Amino acid sequence: MAIKKLSIINQPEIGKLIRELRIEMELTQEQFAALLGVVYPTVNRWENGRSQPSPLALQQIQRMLQELGERGNELLQQYAAEN
């Protein structure tokens, strides 16, 4: 259910969600990119609304949100509600 919600969030909300998740995890854009197997400019483009994550990246981001437990659910609900 949550993966479906994440996949329907549009820009710029997905970029905001990614930024909030990264900050919550206390990671730089470079560190976050490394966890996802992408390069820093990719994360920067996501956060600035210039591109959207691939379906595979969305799955990985969803897993990160799930690992945060209740806080991850709060973030997801916040940005899904703005859509």
C-alpha positions, 0 to 999 in steps of 0.5 A: 500500500505505501509503495503505491502511495509513494509512486503517485506523489508528484514533483515537487512533493517527491523532491521534498519528501526525499529531502526530508527523508535524507535530513531525517537520516542525517545524510548528505546528498552524496551519502544518500546517493551512495546508499541508492547507487546513484550519483550526487547530481541525481539526488540534487535533481530529485530534490530540486524538482528537475527529475523524478526517481526511477521505479527502482529508486522509489522502491529503495526510498520506500524501504528507507521510509519503512525502516524509519517506522512511524516517522517514515509513515508520517513523512509519507502521509504528509507528502501524499496529503499535499498531492 
